[in-house]
């Protein structure tokens, strides 16, 4: 009874997150929104962002309807999955979209208030921007945990399904969030980078006008893009990461023999992490005139305080629930620590306070080519620490959790490490969401012709935001690797659950042959099932799957990069046309046609997002039906390893190019308008789709394919060709 009472901490933590998100949102609305010109500019951005999301949700709704009907077919006609999956799929997508929408609405309102606050002080602007970013962070974790604990309570306490069946069914629930996240990330990424690249190439590079200058026709579309891509898309992305890690850990907790305690432990870690994130948020403040290092220290103070408190909380939680395996505590701590290590490594390779970015800025003096080559080199080298850190995390969490003697417990430890890494997502995501708010504040200040010191303060916050956003992407990518590994392990458990379901319906035998032994399916270990399905490197199906998984990461990135290129080309043509045909733009006597640029980005994003997104959904089904379970395992491992390294490379290269440009703009590397600055604009333009479209979408890709594979496991088991 005690454990059931303790479970209440998880939904209570979720409620606390939503309560504080509402308080921060209400307090933000009370801040001064500035003068009439500032509010007009903010209105354009808000209107454009909402129009885009409405259009995107209409398009995605058609996909969800088709997928819902498909899952109904699998559940009620083919009868190879739980009848609850179609409804959980739709609800998961809805909550993911809702998290992104709330974050976007907050950001569009907060940016103008941040700009106004910057007229008073740097600390005031930081407080407004960061507390507004916290609305996004707390909304994501609150909605995700409400969703998970709500379904768990319904299936376990109301429907009274067996616990193993509850966690097995719930593994499929993350697919709705994953699908919505991919559409949001890819569509939003194409939108924002098409506008950003077009605005930079024609406005800053060709016309020589400042960033976010009101004379630039693409300026509003650029600011809209920050909200639909870097806020709404990122919110849906991390909602999916957070949900997936908890669901995978809960399933493996039951499979490893810890029953109810194993299922609720990851949910309680998440619930406690929410409360500790709120404490950390209140610790972030700076003095006026703070430099980049002081701003970073202020952000890190809140993150490290939350992490330290999380260590203490995890100790007490593991001692109360699973004292017989204290290695789980160390797995959680290792996940927390490795998340910080990846964040610090990302910070080192992308912040203009450190040598890698400064060297990229130095190469800009000899031209764009050398600057781009340098940025690619930095991005490639930057993969070393995250890969070693994740490998260290997997190995230690597996061993310390008893993986040598009990592999299922070791994999549960790896899943708990993923939950630990994301346990303080409420505050780490706030540092990510804060970035585009500060960026938009700078745009508003520029377009509203506010005093120079206001733009200096928003630029300081924006530069910090580039680093914190890159760090946030590091957390997302690192947790994606651990979560995807846990989902691969959970896939094997799902195969067992499907087989048992088919036995109950009289369609499959109750036993399998492993070498010369007959084993009941319900008693088969994970290793037994791997042997039965020949998941070994000597099986051509596994090798083919590995190659397809690796290839898919590059094909997906290429499709999204080309989509940005085509969309940006249309934007460049439109901006050039307006400069030539609308008399008086450059003199400030005529207002550009902002709406046409917003329309170009909106249409391009909707059209271009479909192929790469559908590719990620269709390929796992096709590989499963042709190559079977062994091919799917190869596909997921190939995508995980290649996608993780490629995502780190792209995110860090893009972040370093962006901050190299910012470093030059401070005057340290030649200043605005210099040859080095023009070269850095080209490098930043190349890096835009790296860090904001293809790179962050890859971590969704590797998890979505795992989720798709889980949902169609029954179909693959029954109907695969080989």
Protein Blocks (a to p, Z undefined) as FASTA:
>chain_A
ZZmmmmmmmmmmmmmmmmmmmmmmmmmmmpcebjfklmmmmmmmmmmmmmmmmmmmmmmm
mmmmmmmmmmmmmmmmnopacfklmmmmmmmmmmmmmmmmmmmmmmmmmmmmmmmmmmmo
mmlmmmmmmmmmmmmmmmmmmmmmmmmmmmmmmmmmmnopafklmmmmmmmmmmmmmmmm
mmmmmmmmmmmmmmmmmmmmmmmmmnopaehiaklmklmmmmmmmmmmmmmmmmmmmmmm
mmmmmmmmmmmmmmnonammlmmmmmmmmmmmmmmmmmmmmmgccdehiafklmmmmmmm
mmmmmmmmmmmmmmmmmmmmmmmlmmlmmmmmmmmmmmmmmmmmmmmmmpckbmklmmmm
mmmmnojklmmmmmmmmmmmmmmmmmmmmmmmmmmmmmmnopmmmmmlmmmmmmmmmmmm
mmmmmmmmmmmmmmmmmmmmmmmmmmnopafklmmmmmmmmmmmmmmmmmmmmmmmmmmm
mmmmmmmmmmmmmmmmmmmmmmmnopacfbdcehjaccdfklpcfklmmmmnopafklmk
lmmmmmmmmmmmmmmmmmmmmmmmmmmmmmmmmmmmmmmmmghklnopaccdfklmmmmm
mmmmmmmmmmmmmmmmmmmmmmmmmnommlmmmmmmmmmmmmmmmmmmmmmmmmmmmmmm
mmmmnopnnpghiaklmmmmmmmmmmmmmmmmmmmmmmmmmmmmmmmmmmmmmmmmmmmm
ZZ
